[in-house]
């Protein structure tokens, strides 16, 4: 089983609470240079609110940025654990219900555990996209510039390290943004079909998901996963 929310996420939270992952005022940009500062000004000038000095304003504006990224990463871990559990259960059900379909043949199989796996994978895409966008994203309208954790850091080694980590994440999971956008706004990864998997010779179960997306997805008909050899394979181990 993969390490999920109860352990890894709690370790991250503990490190953040102890200051091992946190960045304080000296690591953030001056308040007036922070993204969204203009949105904070009316709140600070509200007579019904406690007025704050410059240092406490910077603290209030930045204190939740890292926690929100960590929370999103915890979502990735939780859904990955859920996905892993669903696949293990689906494999067990396939073995009990069908067994080995025989050499040169395969069988379509769609127990509730396969549907659970697709739900978990869809949520995994969303949380992966969220990690990246909470780190840095384009404000609307675009002329307002960038916001998130990265644009709030003062120049130095720390933002460079964050940028390097984000670049590695984009290389490995960049298509998650396209697939997450599709599942959020348009439709299911399974298209018009009920979520199913294939029981392959030897009894091994393969859950088929679309090939990596290289751009915007507007319809399930763009997905290319009609054959097992052209599909990603979600390992049961």
C-alpha positions as CSV (number, residue, x, y, z in Angstrom):
1,X,0.0,0.0,0.0
2,X,1.1,3.5,-0.6
3,X,1.8,5.9,2.2
4,X,-1.2,8.2,2.4
5,X,-2.8,11.0,4.4
6,X,-2.4,9.7,7.9
7,X,1.4,9.5,7.8
8,X,3.0,11.6,5.1
9,X,0.6,14.6,5.2
10,X,0.8,14.7,9.0
11,X,4.6,14.7,8.8
12,X,4.4,17.7,6.4
13,X,2.0,19.5,8.7
14,X,4.3,18.9,11.7
15,X,7.3,20.2,9.9
16,X,5.4,23.3,8.8
17,X,4.1,23.9,12.4
18,X,7.7,23.6,13.7
19,X,8.9,26.1,11.2
20,X,11.0,23.6,9.2
21,X,9.0,24.3,6.1
22,X,7.6,27.7,6.9
23,X,8.9,31.1,5.6
24,X,8.6,34.1,7.9
25,X,8.6,37.8,7.1
26,X,12.2,38.0,6.1
27,X,11.6,35.4,3.3
28,X,8.6,37.2,1.8
29,X,8.4,40.3,-0.3
30,X,7.3,43.6,1.2
31,X,3.6,43.8,1.7
32,X,3.0,46.4,-1.0
33,X,4.9,44.2,-3.5
34,X,2.9,41.0,-2.7
35,X,0.3,39.7,-5.1
36,X,-3.3,40.6,-4.1
37,X,-2.1,43.5,-1.9
38,X,-4.6,45.8,-3.5
39,X,-7.4,43.4,-2.4
40,X,-6.2,43.5,1.1
41,X,-6.1,47.3,1.4
42,X,-9.9,47.8,1.8
43,X,-10.0,45.1,4.5
44,X,-7.2,46.8,6.4
45,X,-8.9,50.2,6.1
46,X,-12.2,48.8,7.3
47,X,-13.0,50.6,10.7
48,X,-14.6,47.4,11.9
49,X,-11.3,45.5,11.6
50,X,-8.2,45.7,13.7
51,X,-5.6,47.9,12.1
52,X,-2.3,46.2,11.6
53,X,1.2,47.4,11.0
54,X,3.2,46.6,7.9
55,X,4.9,43.5,9.4
56,X,1.7,41.9,10.6
57,X,0.1,42.7,7.3
58,X,2.8,40.7,5.5
59,X,2.4,37.9,8.0
60,X,-1.4,37.7,7.5
61,X,-1.0,37.8,3.7
62,X,1.6,35.0,3.5
63,X,1.0,32.7,6.5
64,X,-1.5,30.5,4.8
65,X,0.3,30.1,1.4
66,X,2.5,27.2,2.3
67,X,-0.2,25.4,4.3
68,X,-2.5,25.6,1.3
69,X,0.1,23.9,-0.9
70,X,0.7,21.3,1.7
71,X,-3.0,20.6,2.0
72,X,-3.3,20.1,-1.7
73,X,-0.4,17.7,-1.7
74,X,-2.1,15.9,1.1
75,X,-5.1,15.6,-1.2
76,X,-2.9,14.0,-3.8
77,X,-1.7,11.4,-1.3
78,X,-5.2,10.7,0.0
79,X,-6.6,10.0,-3.5
80,X,-3.6,8.0,-4.5
81,X,-4.2,5.8,-1.4
82,X,-7.8,5.5,-2.3
83,X,-6.9,4.6,-5.9
84,X,-4.5,2.0,-4.8
85,X,-7.1,0.4,-2.4
86,X,-9.8,0.4,-5.1
87,X,-7.4,-1.4,-7.6
88,X,-6.4,-4.0,-5.1
89,X,-10.1,-4.7,-4.4
90,X,-10.9,-4.8,-8.1
91,X,-8.1,-7.3,-8.7
92,X,-9.4,-9.5,-5.9
93,X,-12.9,-9.4,-7.3
94,X,-11.7,-10.2,-10.8
95,X,-9.8,-13.2,-9.5
96,X,-12.8,-14.5,-7.6
97,X,-15.4,-13.8,-10.3
98,X,-13.5,-14.7,-13.5
99,X,-10.0,-16.0,-12.8
100,X,-7.8,-16.5,-15.9
101,X,-9.7,-15.8,-19.2
102,X,-7.1,-17.8,-21.1
103,X,-4.2,-17.2,-23.4
104,X,-5.0,-14.8,-26.3
105,X,-8.2,-13.5,-24.8
106,X,-9.4,-10.8,-22.4
107,X,-12.6,-10.0,-20.7
108,X,-14.3,-6.7,-19.8
109,X,-14.9,-6.3,-16.1
110,X,-16.8,-3.5,-14.3
111,X,-17.3,-4.1,-10.5
112,X,-18.0,-1.1,-8.2
113,X,-14.3,-1.0,-7.2
114,X,-13.3,-0.1,-10.8
115,X,-15.7,2.9,-10.7
116,X,-14.3,3.8,-7.3
117,X,-10.8,3.8,-8.9
118,X,-11.9,6.1,-11.7
119,X,-13.4,8.6,-9.1
120,X,-10.2,8.5,-7.2
121,X,-8.1,9.0,-10.3
122,X,-10.2,12.0,-11.3
123,X,-9.8,13.6,-7.9
124,X,-6.1,12.8,-8.1
125,X,-5.9,14.9,-11.3
126,X,-7.7,17.8,-9.6
127,X,-5.4,17.8,-6.5
128,X,-2.3,17.6,-8.7
129,X,-3.4,20.6,-10.7
130,X,-4.2,22.4,-7.4
131,X,-0.7,21.9,-6.0
132,X,0.7,23.6,-9.1
133,X,-1.8,26.5,-9.2
134,X,-1.5,27.2,-5.4
135,X,2.2,27.5,-6.0
136,X,1.9,30.0,-8.9
137,X,-1.0,30.9,-11.1
138,X,-2.1,33.7,-13.4
139,X,-4.5,36.2,-11.9
140,X,-7.6,37.4,-13.7
141,X,-7.5,39.6,-15.5
142,X,-3.9,38.6,-16.7
143,X,-2.6,42.2,-16.3
144,X,-2.7,41.7,-12.5
145,X,0.2,39.3,-12.8
146,X,1.0,36.1,-10.9
147,X,-0.2,35.0,-7.4
148,X,0.4,32.1,-5.1
149,X,3.3,30.9,-2.9
150,X,6.1,31.4,-5.4
151,X,5.4,35.1,-6.4
152,X,5.2,36.0,-2.7
153,X,8.8,34.9,-1.9
154,X,11.6,37.4,-1.7
155,X,14.4,36.8,-4.3
156,X,17.0,34.2,-3.2
157,X,17.7,30.5,-3.0
158,X,14.2,29.6,-1.7
159,X,12.1,30.7,-4.7
160,X,14.7,29.1,-7.0
161,X,14.3,25.8,-5.2
162,X,10.5,26.1,-5.3
163,X,10.6,26.9,-9.0
164,X,12.9,23.9,-9.7
165,X,10.5,21.6,-7.8
166,X,7.5,23.0,-9.7
167,X,9.3,22.5,-13.0
168,X,9.9,18.8,-12.1
169,X,6.2,18.5,-11.2
170,X,5.1,20.0,-14.5
171,X,7.3,17.6,-16.4
172,X,5.9,14.5,-14.7
173,X,2.2,15.7,-14.4
174,X,1.7,18.5,-16.8
175,X,-1.1,16.7,-18.6
176,X,-3.0,16.5,-15.3
177,X,-4.1,20.1,-15.9
178,X,-5.7,19.3,-19.3
179,X,-7.5,16.2,-18.0
180,X,-8.6,17.9,-14.8
181,X,-10.0,20.8,-16.8
182,X,-12.0,18.4,-18.9
183,X,-13.3,16.3,-16.0
184,X,-14.3,19.5,-14.1
185,X,-16.1,21.2,-17.0
186,X,-17.0,18.7,-19.7
187,X,-17.3,15.0,-18.9
188,X,-15.9,11.8,-17.6
189,X,-12.7,10.1,-18.6
190,X,-14.7,7.1,-19.5
191,X,-16.7,9.0,-22.1
192,X,-20.2,7.6,-22.5
193,X,-19.1,4.1,-21.2
194,X,-19.5,2.6,-17.8
195,X,-16.1,2.4,-16.0
196,X,-14.6,-0.9,-16.8
197,X,-11.2,-2.7,-16.8
198,X,-9.8,-5.6,-18.8
199,X,-8.9,-9.0,-17.3
200,X,-5.9,-10.1,-19.3
201,X,-4.4,-13.6,-19.8
202,X,-3.1,-14.8,-16.5
203,X,-5.9,-13.0,-14.7
204,X,-4.2,-9.6,-14.3
205,X,-6.4,-6.6,-14.3
206,X,-5.7,-3.5,-16.4
207,X,-7.6,-0.2,-15.9
208,X,-7.4,1.8,-19.1
209,X,-7.1,5.6,-18.9
210,X,-6.4,8.1,-21.8
211,X,-2.9,8.6,-23.2
212,X,-1.1,11.7,-22.0
213,X,-2.8,14.9,-23.1
214,X,-0.7,17.4,-25.0
215,X,-3.3,20.2,-25.1
216,X,-6.8,21.2,-24.3
217,X,-9.3,18.4,-24.2
218,X,-12.9,19.3,-25.3
219,X,-14.4,15.8,-25.9
220,X,-13.9,12.2,-24.8
221,X,-13.5,11.3,-28.5
222,X,-10.0,12.9,-28.3
223,X,-8.9,10.1,-25.9
224,X,-6.7,7.4,-27.5
225,X,-7.1,4.2,-25.4
226,X,-8.8,1.7,-27.6
227,X,-6.1,-1.0,-27.3
228,X,-4.3,-2.3,-24.2
229,X,-0.9,-1.7,-25.8
230,X,-1.7,1.9,-26.3
231,X,-3.0,2.5,-22.8
232,X,-1.3,3.3,-19.5
233,X,-1.3,0.4,-17.1
234,X,-2.2,1.0,-13.4
235,X,-0.2,-1.6,-11.6
236,X,-1.9,-3.7,-8.8
237,X,1.4,-4.0,-6.9
